[in-house]
């Protein structure tokens, strides 16, 4: 997997796990509110699709 693809996939996975955590009983929503914008801002550009122009 290309380095950009790996970063993108890892960040999307973390955002999904954070969303699941936010829905659990007893979740620290202050933590979710603090971390989610920073994590979303760190989301790299999606990897280029082979054959598509950028």
HELIX and SHEET records of a PDB file:
HELIX    1   1 UNK A    3  UNK A   22  1                                  20    
HELIX    2   2 UNK A   29  UNK A   41  1                                  13    
END                                                                             
